[in-house]
Amino acid sequence: MGTSTIMHMHHFNNSSTARQTLLNIFYVPRSLQKQESFIHEQKRTHENVHKQTTSLRDLADL
């Protein structure tokens, strides 16, 4: 009796882990995409600021 109870609990744990893994597979990419686009925006903003700073320097040199 003891062994079968343990086996049942073990199986239950595995199936809940599998469900959690499935949830992660579905939800993680979406948040990663958001993060990717956020990083991309940050990079572009940084580049724009850099360009503006450079052109201001060029004006100052004139």
Backbone torsions as a table, in degrees:
resi	resn	phi	psi	omega
1	MET	NA	-44.0	-178.0
2	GLY	-60.0	-45.0	-176.9
3	THR	-63.5	-44.7	-177.5
4	SER	-64.9	-34.0	178.0
5	THR	-64.8	-44.3	179.5
6	ILE	-62.5	-44.6	179.5
7	MET	-59.1	-42.6	-179.2
8	HIS	-62.9	-45.6	179.3
9	MET	-61.1	-42.6	-179.3
10	HIS	-60.7	-44.9	179.7
11	HIS	-62.4	-41.5	-179.7
12	PHE	-61.3	-45.9	179.3
13	ASN	-59.6	-44.0	-179.5
14	ASN	-61.4	-44.5	-176.7
15	SER	-67.5	-35.2	179.1
16	SER	-71.0	-33.4	176.4
17	THR	-65.5	-42.5	179.3
18	ALA	-61.1	-41.7	179.7
19	ARG	-63.0	-43.9	-180.0
20	GLN	-61.3	-41.8	179.2
21	THR	-62.0	-43.3	178.4
22	LEU	-60.3	-44.3	179.0
23	LEU	-59.6	-44.3	179.4
24	ASN	-60.5	-44.0	-179.6
25	ILE	-59.1	-39.1	-178.2
26	PHE	-78.7	-36.6	-172.6
27	TYR	-92.6	-32.3	-176.2
28	VAL	-60.3	-49.4	-178.2
29	PRO	-53.8	-38.3	-178.0
30	ARG	-62.3	-47.0	-179.3
31	SER	-69.4	-31.6	176.2
32	LEU	-65.8	-40.3	178.3
33	GLN	-61.5	-43.2	178.8
34	LYS	-59.5	-45.4	-178.9
35	GLN	-62.5	-43.5	178.9
36	GLU	-57.2	-50.1	-177.4
37	SER	-66.4	-33.4	177.7
38	PHE	-63.9	-47.5	178.9
39	ILE	-60.6	-41.7	179.5
40	HIS	-60.5	-45.0	178.6
41	GLU	-60.0	-47.3	-179.5
42	GLN	-56.6	-45.1	-178.0
43	LYS	-62.4	-44.7	-177.9
44	ARG	-65.5	-42.0	178.1
45	THR	-59.8	-45.0	179.9
46	HIS	-60.0	-43.7	179.9
47	GLU	-63.6	-41.8	179.1
48	ASN	-62.4	-45.0	178.9
49	VAL	-60.5	-42.3	179.8
50	HIS	-61.5	-43.9	179.0
51	LYS	-61.4	-45.9	-179.0
52	GLN	-62.0	-43.3	179.4
53	THR	-61.7	-43.0	179.6
54	THR	-62.8	-45.1	-179.0
55	SER	-67.7	-32.4	175.4
56	LEU	-64.8	-40.8	178.4
57	ARG	-62.5	-42.4	179.2
58	ASP	-60.4	-42.5	178.6
59	LEU	-62.4	-42.0	-179.7
60	ALA	-63.4	-35.3	179.1
61	ASP	-67.7	-33.6	177.7
62	LEU	-66.0	NA	NA
